[in-house]
Structure formats: C-alpha cells, structure tokens
Amino acid sequence: MKSLDASRRRFLRTASALSVAGPAALPFALNLATIGAAAAQVPDGYRALVCLFMFGGNDSHNMVLATDAPSWTAYQAARNTAPSPITLPAPGEFGGVLPIVPDTAQAGRAFALHPNMGELRDLFNDGRAAIVANAGPLIAPTTKAQYAARSVPLPPKLFSHNDQQSTWQAHAPEGARIGWGGRMGDLLASMNDNSTFTCISASGNAVWLSGQDTLQYQVSANGAVAIGNLTGGLFGSSSSANPLQAIVTGDRGNLFEKEYNRVTKRSIDSQQALNGAMIPSASLEAVPTGNPLASQLLTVARIIGGRGMLGAGRQVFFVGIGGFDTHDNQTANHGVLMARVSQAIAYFDRLLASPAVNAQAETTLFTASDFGRTLTSNGDGTDHGWGSHQLVVGGSVRGRDIYGRYPVIGVNASDDVGQGRLLPGISVDQYGATLARWFGLSDGQVSTIFPNIDNFATRDLGFML
C-alpha cells in the first residue's frame, strides 16, 4: 500500500508539473512516455535552495581577489587612495588575503579570499564551495562597445539599490511582484504535502520568494510567528484564549468575514504545524555570538531538519544581511561583514552535516547582492557597480573552482564600463538556471522562469553535480 501511495503521489506531482509547462504538455494523460520522461527530470528525495542576499551591494573586489602581479598592481593603483586606502594586505603579509587554488586554472591568474574568510577558504579547499565570477543582470550577452553604443538591450535602472535588488530577485526593477525563487516553488510545490511551507523567508518580505500561486511564509528566529493572545491569558483573564480563537476562526455567513477567518485559521494551523516539526535548537550547535545571519540560518536548518514531519520534497529559503553600502569606512565595516558571512556559512554547513539535520548534500546555499562596487575608491569606500562575484556552497556543489572568466583588473580595462564597474560576463539568468536544473526543473520550465536564458549559449554553468 505504501508503494502504491508513493507511486500515486509521484504521478500527481508529475501531472502538476506538466500542467504548468504550457500547451505542449496538455495531453500528458494520454502520453505515458512523456510522463515517464518528465518524472525522470525531477529527482526523488528532498532538495532545498537557500538564497543569502547581501543588501547594499557587496564589494566583491575585496571578497574574491586576483593576486597575480599585473592584477595586484592594478588593484593597488585603483584602491590606494587617500585619506583611507581600501587595499587589503598582500598574500603572505600579516593579515593578508588568503590564497586559493581553483581546480581549473585561468592562464596567468592567481586568486585569494578576504583575510576574514578563513572558514569559507576551508570550505572551498574541501570542495564544498565554488565561486561564480562576475555575475550580474543582463538581457543578452553584451560587450563593452555594445554597452557604450547602447546597441543591445540593457537592464533598466542600473546602479540603483532598490531596482537592482529587485532585478536580481525578479528580473525587473522595483515593483516586480514575482520572483524566480517563488516561480520554482510554483512548479514544484506539488512535491510537498503542504504547499504553505514551500517558500520560507527568515529575513522579512522578499520578492525572490513570491510566486504566482505559492505565498512566502515568513518566520522569526523562534520559528513560525504566532497570533498573539490565543494561548494563555488576555486582559488578565486565563479563560479568554479559547473564546478569542473561536471568534477569529469560526464560520461566518458574511463572505468577507468567512474568508478572513479561514485565512486566520490557516495561519494558526500552519504555525502549530511548523513549530511542531522544527527540530529543537538545543539539539544543534549554538549560534556564534553576535552573528544574526547565523541565527537566521539556524532557523532554516531547524526547518530542514523537520522536512520529514512536514512532508516536504522541495523548499526555497531566503536569508539576508545588510550593511554593504560601503561608501565610507569600508575597510573596517566590510571586514566585519565578510567575517560574519564566512562564519555563518560554515556554521550552516556544520548544522546540515549534523545527525539531527543530515541534509548537506540536499541543500545548496548561494549568495546574491544588489550589485558589485567600483574598483576605484572614493578615498574611504566605493560606489555602486554592476557585475560581482558570488559564492555557492553545499554538498552537491562542484567546489574548489571558479566558474566563469575572472575579469581583467584595472580602471578602463576591457571589463570596465566606467570607474571600475564590471560588465558582467555571466547573467543572473544563467546563474539561477544552473541552480534550477539541480533543483529538478526541466529546460522548458527553466525558460519560463528565466526570461532571458535563451539569449545565452550556455544555460548550465556546471557548478552543480
């Protein structure tokens, strides 16, 4: 009976996935070969994607550095600006950048990570972390000459915080309502017993998690947020909670009241279900002191640990950390942020490997940010850029490598469109499509989620197993 039930669930999930794939998939009920092929594209078992968004525009020039002699000379020339140079110490110097050796050599290049990212360097060396070089919003492949002539379509409102946060998450400037994480949730929510727990944010509202059908579920550091005063006392009365719950969840004749109470009851039921499924924080390693990003990732790990009780097959999560708009005091502030990111990612990796969670191979964390920052310094910080380097971490990552061509370093160099703003060599569509394929989406589904992907020759960058 269990085998029959499982087969039935797989059939229904496949049917649901095909039904959203467009007109070509409509006769699925009459085409068993198509069903079998589509089912083979969706891996069995659990998978989770975690977006770590660095709000403000991370200076990836100081996160992942080229340290070969020409690059290092150009880096120092661009950033050694008075009164407060933002150059980092060279490899081998006290507090110097941390050398890494990618498996795939890039001729004549050498690389390093920020001095405060020792934990991330260890994950890279262990093969569980990869770097995606110079990614950013693009509509089509673009050269420096095409950018200058405006002879190809360009993403709107470049260099604007709110607009580029939205573009990274939803392919459109501020005002977009559907994100690519939410769209993945739409297509694979049928793999979950309760679709409410498909898209979950531990960092407030995020357009990345908004789907057409699936709604993002927001949690706090303590888990699902409860409606106040439904348990315990109210206005000094210990007997008031049950009547209050009956009032806000009971059936009503008025259609508006009826729907309001239905949504309220769903919220109460969801809160109880999620908090009941999450594994206790006491069974896991304590959060590193003073690291709120690590606290968010603990919440995510606790939910992933409860995936069996929730009946979850696919989940997308969002966590965030702010403070990256480093126009001034960059050396100190960015150093603290790099330490927190590195520490939090390594902490999350250990949580996933713990027996209580046991989901290291099934979970992939990736970073994103508004944009990179300028290679040039304003004397104490940096200004808004475009392309930026990103991190991908997990047990299914082809780690210890850099994906994409690392850009030429230098003001007015071939990859610079002005002030050391990098012209992206990899589009957000390619970055996201690679993650989506690992997550279980077909080529057709990837094309529906990433509107520009068919403009690029390479759909899969290869950093996922």
WOMO-V869201 format. One record per residue. N is the residue number from 1. RES is the residue in one letter. PSI is psi as a letter, one per 30 degrees, with the letter a starting at -180 (none if undefined). OMEGA is omega in degrees with one decimal (* if undefined). Layout:
N;RES;PSI;OMEGA
N;RES;PSI;OMEGA
//
This chain:
1;M;e;179.0
2;K;e;180.0
3;S;e;178.1
4;L;e;178.6
5;D;e;-179.4
6;A;e;178.9
7;S;e;178.8
8;R;e;179.8
9;R;e;179.4
10;R;e;177.9
11;F;e;-178.3
12;L;e;178.8
13;R;e;178.2
14;T;e;179.3
15;A;e;-179.8
16;S;e;179.8
17;A;e;-179.9
18;L;e;-175.7
19;S;f;178.9
20;V;g;-175.1
21;A;f;175.4
22;G;l;-174.9
23;P;e;-177.2
24;A;f;-176.5
25;A;f;-172.5
26;L;e;-177.6
27;P;h;-175.2
28;F;e;-176.6
29;A;f;-178.3
30;L;g;-173.1
31;N;i;-176.0
32;L;e;178.9
33;A;e;177.7
34;T;e;178.5
35;I;e;-179.5
36;G;e;179.5
37;A;e;-179.8
38;A;e;179.3
39;A;e;-179.3
40;A;f;-179.0
41;Q;f;-179.3
42;V;j;-177.1
43;P;k;174.0
44;D;l;177.5
45;G;a;-174.0
46;Y;k;170.9
47;R;k;179.5
48;A;k;171.8
49;L;k;180.0
50;V;j;176.1
51;C;j;174.8
52;L;j;-176.1
53;F;k;179.2
54;M;j;-172.6
55;F;k;176.5
56;G;f;-179.8
57;G;j;-177.4
58;N;k;175.8
59;D;i;-177.6
60;S;f;172.6
61;H;f;177.8
62;N;g;175.4
63;M;e;176.2
64;V;j;-170.5
65;L;k;169.2
66;A;k;-173.1
67;T;g;171.1
68;D;l;-169.8
69;A;e;-179.7
70;P;e;-179.0
71;S;e;-177.8
72;W;e;177.5
73;T;e;179.6
74;A;e;177.7
75;Y;e;179.8
76;Q;e;-179.4
77;A;e;-177.0
78;A;f;-169.0
79;R;f;-179.2
80;N;i;-173.0
81;T;k;178.7
82;A;l;5.2
83;P;f;-175.9
84;S;i;178.8
85;P;k;-178.1
86;I;g;175.6
87;T;k;176.5
88;L;l;178.3
89;P;k;-177.0
90;A;l;174.9
91;P;k;179.4
92;G;f;174.6
93;E;l;177.7
94;F;k;-177.9
95;G;g;-174.8
96;G;l;178.8
97;V;l;-170.2
98;L;j;-177.3
99;P;k;171.5
100;I;l;-178.9
101;V;j;179.1
102;P;l;177.7
103;D;e;179.3
104;T;j;-176.8
105;A;k;169.6
106;Q;j;-165.9
107;A;k;175.3
108;G;g;-175.8
109;R;l;171.5
110;A;l;-169.4
111;F;l;179.1
112;A;l;175.2
113;L;l;176.8
114;H;k;-177.5
115;P;f;-177.8
116;N;g;-176.9
117;M;h;-179.5
118;G;e;-179.8
119;E;e;179.1
120;L;e;176.5
121;R;e;178.2
122;D;e;177.6
123;L;e;177.1
124;F;e;-179.2
125;N;f;178.6
126;D;f;177.0
127;G;g;-179.2
128;R;g;177.6
129;A;k;177.1
130;A;l;177.4
131;I;k;172.5
132;V;j;-170.6
133;A;k;166.9
134;N;h;177.4
135;A;l;177.2
136;G;l;179.7
137;P;k;173.8
138;L;k;173.3
139;I;e;177.7
140;A;l;175.0
141;P;k;-171.7
142;T;k;173.6
143;T;l;178.5
144;K;e;178.9
145;A;e;178.1
146;Q;e;177.5
147;Y;e;-178.0
148;A;e;-178.4
149;A;f;-174.9
150;R;h;-176.7
151;S;f;172.8
152;V;l;177.8
153;P;k;-179.0
154;L;l;175.8
155;P;k;-179.3
156;P;l;171.3
157;K;h;174.3
158;L;l;173.9
159;F;g;177.3
160;S;k;-175.4
161;H;d;-173.7
162;N;e;-177.3
163;D;e;-178.4
164;Q;f;169.9
165;Q;e;179.5
166;S;e;-179.0
167;T;e;175.7
168;W;e;-173.5
169;Q;f;-169.9
170;A;g;174.9
171;H;g;-177.8
172;A;l;-179.1
173;P;a;-178.9
174;E;k;-174.5
175;G;f;175.4
176;A;k;-174.5
177;R;f;-177.7
178;I;k;179.9
179;G;l;-175.6
180;W;f;171.3
181;G;e;177.8
182;G;e;178.6
183;R;e;174.3
184;M;e;176.1
185;G;e;177.0
186;D;e;-172.2
187;L;f;-175.3
188;L;g;-179.8
189;A;f;-180.0
190;S;f;175.7
191;M;f;178.7
192;N;k;176.6
193;D;e;179.3
194;N;j;-175.8
195;S;f;179.6
196;T;e;-174.5
197;F;h;177.6
198;T;e;-175.5
199;C;j;-171.4
200;I;k;178.1
201;S;k;171.9
202;A;g;-175.6
203;S;h;176.6
204;G;a;-176.2
205;N;k;-179.8
206;A;k;-178.7
207;V;f;178.4
208;W;e;-176.0
209;L;f;-175.4
210;S;k;177.1
211;G;a;174.5
212;Q;e;-178.6
213;D;e;-178.8
214;T;k;178.1
215;L;k;177.8
216;Q;k;-179.7
217;Y;j;-175.7
218;Q;k;-179.4
219;V;l;175.9
220;S;a;178.6
221;A;f;179.6
222;N;g;180.0
223;G;a;-178.7
224;A;k;-177.5
225;V;k;-177.3
226;A;l;170.4
227;I;k;-173.2
228;G;k;169.5
229;N;g;175.3
230;L;f;172.6
231;T;l;-178.7
232;G;b;-174.9
233;G;l;176.6
234;L;k;-178.0
235;F;h;176.4
236;G;f;-179.2
237;S;k;179.5
238;S;f;-176.8
239;S;g;-173.4
240;S;f;-172.0
241;A;e;-177.9
242;N;e;175.4
243;P;e;179.1
244;L;e;179.3
245;Q;e;178.3
246;A;e;-179.4
247;I;e;-172.8
248;V;f;179.4
249;T;f;-175.0
250;G;l;179.6
251;D;l;-178.0
252;R;l;176.3
253;G;e;178.3
254;N;k;-174.6
255;L;e;179.1
256;F;e;177.4
257;E;e;-179.6
258;K;e;-178.9
259;E;e;178.4
260;Y;e;-179.2
261;N;e;177.4
262;R;e;178.3
263;V;e;178.5
264;T;e;179.1
265;K;e;177.3
266;R;e;178.7
267;S;e;-179.8
268;I;e;-179.7
269;D;e;-179.6
270;S;e;179.0
271;Q;e;179.9
272;Q;e;-179.2
273;A;e;-177.7
274;L;e;-179.4
275;N;f;176.8
276;G;f;-178.0
277;A;e;-176.4
278;M;k;178.5
279;I;k;-176.0
280;P;k;177.7
281;S;f;-179.9
282;A;f;-179.9
283;S;g;-177.1
284;L;l;177.0
285;E;k;-178.3
286;A;l;179.6
287;V;k;174.8
288;P;k;-176.3
289;T;k;173.7
290;G;g;-178.8
291;N;i;-177.8
292;P;f;175.9
293;L;e;177.3
294;A;e;177.1
295;S;e;177.0
296;Q;e;-178.3
297;L;f;172.6
298;L;e;178.6
299;T;e;178.4
300;V;e;-179.7
301;A;e;178.7
302;R;e;177.7
303;I;e;177.7
304;I;e;178.0
305;G;f;178.7
306;G;g;-175.0
307;R;e;-179.8
308;G;e;180.0
309;M;e;179.0
310;L;f;-175.1
311;G;h;-175.3
312;A;k;174.2
313;G;e;178.3
314;R;k;176.7
315;Q;k;173.2
316;V;k;-175.4
317;F;l;178.0
318;F;k;172.6
319;V;l;-176.4
320;G;l;175.3
321;I;k;-177.6
322;G;a;175.3
323;G;g;-172.9
324;F;g;177.5
325;D;i;-166.1
326;T;i;174.9
327;H;f;179.3
328;D;l;-179.0
329;N;h;-172.3
330;Q;e;-172.8
331;T;e;-179.2
332;A;e;-174.0
333;N;e;-179.1
334;H;e;176.8
335;G;e;177.2
336;V;e;-179.0
337;L;e;178.6
338;M;e;177.8
339;A;e;-179.6
340;R;e;179.7
341;V;e;-179.9
342;S;e;-179.5
343;Q;e;-176.9
344;A;e;-179.9
345;I;e;178.9
346;A;e;176.6
347;Y;e;178.8
348;F;e;178.1
349;D;e;178.7
350;R;e;177.9
351;L;e;-178.8
352;L;e;-179.9
353;A;f;-177.1
354;S;l;179.3
355;P;e;-177.4
356;A;f;-178.8
357;V;e;174.0
358;N;h;-178.0
359;A;h;-176.9
360;Q;e;-179.4
361;A;f;-175.4
362;E;f;-173.7
363;T;k;176.9
364;T;k;175.0
365;L;k;176.2
366;F;l;-178.5
367;T;l;173.9
368;A;l;179.2
369;S;l;-178.8
370;D;e;-176.6
371;F;l;168.2
372;G;a;179.6
373;R;l;-177.5
374;T;k;172.8
375;L;e;179.1
376;T;l;-179.9
377;S;k;174.4
378;N;g;-179.9
379;G;f;177.5
380;D;f;-177.6
381;G;a;-175.9
382;T;l;-179.8
383;D;a;-171.5
384;H;k;179.2
385;G;b;-176.0
386;W;c;-178.3
387;G;l;-178.5
388;S;l;178.3
389;H;k;-177.4
390;Q;l;-177.9
391;L;k;173.5
392;V;k;-171.8
393;V;k;175.1
394;G;l;-178.3
395;G;f;178.1
396;S;g;179.6
397;V;k;170.1
398;R;i;-170.4
399;G;a;-178.7
400;R;h;179.0
401;D;l;174.7
402;I;k;-178.2
403;Y;k;-174.0
404;G;l;179.7
405;R;k;175.8
406;Y;k;-171.7
407;P;l;172.3
408;V;k;-178.6
409;I;k;177.7
410;G;k;176.8
411;V;k;-176.9
412;N;g;174.9
413;A;l;-171.3
414;S;f;-179.9
415;D;g;-175.5
416;D;k;177.6
417;V;g;178.4
418;G;k;178.6
419;Q;g;-177.0
420;G;g;173.5
421;R;k;-175.9
422;L;k;168.7
423;L;j;-174.3
424;P;k;173.5
425;G;f;178.9
426;I;k;-179.4
427;S;l;173.4
428;V;e;178.8
429;D;e;179.3
430;Q;e;177.9
431;Y;e;-178.7
432;G;e;-179.4
433;A;e;177.7
434;T;e;177.0
435;L;e;-178.1
436;A;e;178.4
437;R;e;176.1
438;W;e;-177.6
439;F;f;174.9
440;G;g;-178.6
441;L;k;179.2
442;S;l;177.0
443;D;e;179.9
444;G;e;178.8
445;Q;e;177.2
446;V;e;-179.6
447;S;e;178.6
448;T;f;-177.1
449;I;e;-175.0
450;F;j;-168.0
451;P;f;-176.4
452;N;g;-169.7
453;I;e;-177.5
454;D;f;175.0
455;N;f;-174.7
456;F;k;-177.3
457;A;e;-177.4
458;T;j;178.9
459;R;f;-177.5
460;D;j;-176.1
461;L;f;172.5
462;G;g;-176.1
463;F;f;176.4
464;M;k;177.5
465;L;none;*
//
